[in-house]
Every structure is written in structure tokens, then in C-alpha cells.
């Protein structure tokens, strides 16, 4: 009997790639998404890759009644991967209450329903933002590094959600949880059937790079060239979204089928930092396409440098992110060209 997994936010960037990897690993997937930041057509892409169209329910997880109806309709759900959340740092500063309501209430509703419907475990999509700007001695950052005060309401919701899960399990709730702290997901599925498709102006670097390269955006701005880094631009740990998706499959096996602690934390990254300038230059080399870019002043809230120590995930989950960054950037470009062919942008 295939195990059934509920993937919230499953038509989003990471959710869609994770759905593909879950299906290819033999899981049944039920997607819940309110389509506020994604498109229903993503299901077509998933089906083209795997040959299976996942079950889909358009539900806002803030609505307890509608959320409970999903568990009543699919009584075999054994695990949840919770991606659904508002995720733009800048918007969260402008609309903090929206972020607190979306990101906290949805998790609380899911946690409350889990014991009632016999759901064993939840994988929570967290972020390296919980570490803030690590001190020099904490780079690369490990799971034991101190959690720092969040620089945005978005980052704060990740910290609070981690605390909610910890408090709930500590109270004796009969569930397990794996918290995955991602670094910066990039790229697209090699088939170019699914990828990152932000609505409006991209907030993330790679879609802005590819949209500038293809002419949708006039110019890419690199925010700040006076940071304390080798080339003056910010450093991040960029992880291929397919490698990240595979980490969720390993984590789900751990939650459902292995003896681990009730609550575990893992950094999910490459263990290597790349500067913004290095990424742009690597993209140009990998694709042969020049990007029109310029420096701009620093952006409020940007962390100077952070990359992960991922030894724990390598060792305990048996997982590693090993796709070369030039190949990853080539998949992002292939996806952008497919969007142009399909008349999307």
C-alpha cells in the first residue's frame, strides 16, 4: 500500500518539485493550495514528468472547516509536507498581519488536525533566515548555531512556527516532525516542465537574472558591492531545487519509517557560499548569454553572508546536494526559454 502524503503549497516552486520526487519514490500525493502565488497549470507539468496527476484541492488552510474536509476526503494521509506560506521579505514588512495570519494559522490548523486523523508526521519548510547574520565563528552555520532575532515578519513567522511545533510535541502530541532549514533554492526541473514562476516582479535573484537575460526585465540590480566579502557582494548558499526536493523524500522516510527523535532539525544546502556576482558570471558562462546588470545601493534587511554546514543531513538523512551550479543555472535558463516558447513571458 502506497503511503499518502499531503503537500501544502504543492503547486509552488519547491512544492511542485517535491511532488514529482515523492511520486517517483512511490508515494501518493494530495496537493492543497489556494493558488494565491501559483498556477493550476503546474499540475500539467507534474503529470507530464511522472505520468501521474496528483489529487488537488483548492483550499485556504486558514479555513479550519475546509482544511478538515481534506482529511475527511483522504483518510489515508500519513504525512504532511508544509510549504504553504507567504514568503516575500519586503511585502512582510509592509503587511505584517497578513504574514502572521497566513503563516501561523495554517500551521496551527494542520497540527490540531493531525492526531484526530492519525497523521504521523509533518515536515516543516523553514529557512536559514532563523540564523540571521551568523558570527564569524558560526560560519558555515550548523543546526546548533544560535537563533537570532528575525529581520522581517516573514523570518519571524519561520521562527515562531518552529517554536509552535516544538511546544506542541513537548506537550505530548503523538506526532513527529522534521524541520528543514533551507538555504537558497534555484534552478528548474531538467525537463523544463516545472520551474520557478513568480507572479509579478521577482523577489529572488535567479528569476530576475533569467528574465533580464531574455529581455523581460531591462536591467538586473546587484544590491551592494561594499560588503565584507571577496568581491563586495552578498554570499549565499544556492541549492538546486531538485536536490532540495529529494531531501524531503529522505526526511519523510525518516518521519514515517525510522526511529528518530520526535523533533529533528536539518540544514539543507550545499555547504558552499557563492557571491551574487559569482552567480551572475557563472550564469553567463553556462548559457553564453550576457546579462545587463549594474550595482545598486544595499537593500535593507539583506544579510551579508551565510552558508550552511550540512554534515548532519548528509550523515543522518543519507542525502547530499551535488549538482554543479553551472548545470543548475542552465536548467533555469532552459525553463525561461520554455516560458517564452509557451507565450507565458
Secondary structure as GFF3:
##gff-version 3
##sequence-region A 1 345
A	DSSP	beta_strand	4	8	.	.	.	ID=ss1
A	DSSP	alpha_helix	13	24	.	.	.	ID=ss2
A	DSSP	beta_strand	28	33	.	.	.	ID=ss3
A	DSSP	alpha_helix	42	50	.	.	.	ID=ss4
A	DSSP	beta_strand	55	58	.	.	.	ID=ss5
A	DSSP	alpha_helix	64	73	.	.	.	ID=ss6
A	DSSP	beta_strand	77	82	.	.	.	ID=ss7
A	DSSP	alpha_helix	89	94	.	.	.	ID=ss8
A	DSSP	alpha_helix	96	100	.	.	.	ID=ss9
A	DSSP	pi_helix	101	105	.	.	.	ID=ss10
A	DSSP	alpha_helix	106	116	.	.	.	ID=ss11
A	DSSP	beta_strand	121	127	.	.	.	ID=ss12
A	DSSP	three_ten_helix	128	131	.	.	.	ID=ss13
A	DSSP	three_ten_helix	136	138	.	.	.	ID=ss14
A	DSSP	alpha_helix	153	170	.	.	.	ID=ss15
A	DSSP	beta_strand	176	182	.	.	.	ID=ss16
A	DSSP	beta_strand	184	186	.	.	.	ID=ss17
A	DSSP	alpha_helix	205	214	.	.	.	ID=ss18
A	DSSP	beta_strand	220	223	.	.	.	ID=ss19
A	DSSP	beta_strand	235	236	.	.	.	ID=ss20
A	DSSP	beta_strand	238	240	.	.	.	ID=ss21
A	DSSP	alpha_helix	241	257	.	.	.	ID=ss22
A	DSSP	beta_strand	263	268	.	.	.	ID=ss23
A	DSSP	beta_strand	274	275	.	.	.	ID=ss24
A	DSSP	alpha_helix	276	287	.	.	.	ID=ss25
A	DSSP	beta_strand	293	296	.	.	.	ID=ss26
A	DSSP	alpha_helix	311	312	.	.	.	ID=ss27
A	DSSP	pi_helix	313	317	.	.	.	ID=ss28
A	DSSP	alpha_helix	325	341	.	.	.	ID=ss29
###
